[in-house]
Amino acid sequence: AQTVTQSQPEMSVQEAETVTLSCTYDTSESDYYLFWYKQPPSRQMILVIRQEAYKQQNATENRFSVNFQKAAKSFSLKISDSQLGDAAMYFCAYRSASGGATNKLIFGTGTLLAVQP
Amino acid sequence: DAGVIQSPRHEVTEMGQEVTLRCKPISGHDYLFWYRQTMMRGLELLIYFNNNVPIDDSGMPEDRFSAKMPNASFSTLKIQPSEPRDSAVYFCASGRQWTSREPQYFGPGTRLLVL
């Protein structure tokens, strides 16, 4: 079974600085998708960025980028120029692309990011 | 599109009462998911539907929980009778077919408190 591990329960960053959140996963599959979701205090789950396993190029969305290392099964999120609104819980998630009864997200336990003014 | 819609946003009830949570997925999405989030257990998938048919309900905690999807635009999650340990935030999410790179989109959640 696939698992997702976020080893940093909490992180802190100064406003305008850069922070990297770690995520590792375990799978025997070769085709899958990886996601980062953000959950601010409002509790809404918001998609931040996605990555297809077959793509070597790292995904980028404005100030958010990933470092996807398929061989190492690592999928870290980098937030550049951190803003106060980035403060939230961040979840890493895995989804198989194999179809069948596997179209469900497997979440990590989350990393709580604080942004210091 | 309005996104995934959930109601109510907050629910406070007494132990033993029936609770019904509602969800309207994004139009055109053929997958619908119900999640529960607690401090102790994090995000748990309870059940998901594909084309209104339940596919995997292995996450449903016990017989007190039931979920239905009578049509493509509506789903309910019912707890009967409710217990204090059911207190959590319940999320509904929807997505397109599994071959799509598109993610699941989450609703705002229902915060349930059972006294």
Contacts between the chains, C-beta under 8 A, distances in Angstrom:
chain1	res1	chain2	res2	distance
A	33	B	101	6.2
A	33	B	103	7.5
A	35	B	103	5.3
A	37	B	106	7.7
A	42	B	108	7.5
A	43	B	37	7.9
A	43	B	89	5.7
A	43	B	108	7.1
A	43	B	109	5.0
A	43	B	111	7.2
A	44	B	106	6.9
A	44	B	108	5.2
A	44	B	109	7.1
A	45	B	91	6.4
A	45	B	93	7.5
A	45	B	106	3.7
A	45	B	109	7.7
A	46	B	106	7.7
A	47	B	103	5.1
A	47	B	105	7.1
A	50	B	101	6.7
A	50	B	103	5.6
A	52	B	101	5.7
A	91	B	43	7.0
A	95	B	103	7.8
A	97	B	98	7.2
A	97	B	99	7.4
A	99	B	98	4.9
A	99	B	99	6.9
A	100	B	98	8.0
A	101	B	55	5.6
A	101	B	56	5.3
A	102	B	98	7.3
A	103	B	31	6.0
A	103	B	48	7.3
A	103	B	50	7.3
A	103	B	55	7.9
A	103	B	95	7.4
A	103	B	98	4.0
A	104	B	33	6.9
A	104	B	45	5.3
A	104	B	48	5.9
A	104	B	56	6.8
A	105	B	33	7.7
A	105	B	45	7.2
A	105	B	104	6.0
A	107	B	42	6.6
A	107	B	43	4.6
A	109	B	42	5.3
A	110	B	42	6.8
